[in-house]
């Protein structure tokens, strides 16, 4: 039961982080420039992390949530609106 509950909580964290990413990118870039490739990478990465959590019982749920949150930030850094914002900030 504990294993299933931890996997379920990890899946909820993955869905919430992915939804937040999609909403933020839609607000920043709109429909025309939406980063579908990065969203796909985020979904695949989330499925991999959830499957690892389900397979290995010694992974803590907090670790999985932190890893996926950092992965979401990393994916978001390589989207066009963030890169344009950094260019405007620097130059």
N, C-alpha and C positions, 0 to 999 in steps of 0.2 A: 504494500500500500504506500509506503514511504517513497519508494522508487517512482511509482506512477504519479504521486502528488508532486514530487520535485520536477519530473518531466513536464507535467501540466503547467506548473508555474513558469518554467523556462519557456514553454511555448507561448504563454500569455505575454511574457516580456518581449519575445521576438516579434509577435504580432503588433504590440503597442509601439515598439521602436520603429518597425517598418512603416506602420501607419503614420507616425509622426514625421518620418523622413519624407514620405510621399506627400503629405500635406504641406510641409515646409517648402519642398521643391516646387510644388504646384503654385504656391503663393509667390515664390521668388521668380520662377521662370515662365509660368503659364503653360498652356497646353502645347504651344508650338515648340518649345525647347525643353520639354520634360525629359529627364534622363532615364529612359526606359532600361538601358543597359545596366546602369548602376542599381536600379531597383531590382532587376533580375539577379544581379550579383548578391544583393542583400538578401533576397529570398532564398537563394541556393545556400549561402553561408549560414543563414538561420536554420535551414533544414539539417545541414551538416552538424552544427553545434547541438541541436536538439537530439540528433541520433547519437552523438558522442555522450551526451548527458544520460541518455537512456541505456547505453551500453555499459558505461563505467559508473558504478555506484559511488565511487569515492569522490566524484566531482561534486562540489557544493553548488547549490542553486545560486548563491550570491556570486560565485566565481563565474558561472555561466552568464548571468545577467551583466556583470561587469565586462566580460569579454565581448559580448554582443554589443553593448553600448559603445565600447571603444571601436569596434568594427564598423558600427554605423557612422561614427564621427569620421573615421578614416575614409569611408566611401563618400561621405558628404563633402569632404575636402577636395575631392577630384571631380566635382560637378562644375559645369560652366558658370553658374551664378556666383559660386564661392571664388572661383579663379578670377572672374571679372572684378569682384569686390576687392580681392587682394591686389590686383593690378592697380585699381583706383587708389587704394590706400598707399601703395608704395610710390607710384608715379603720379 
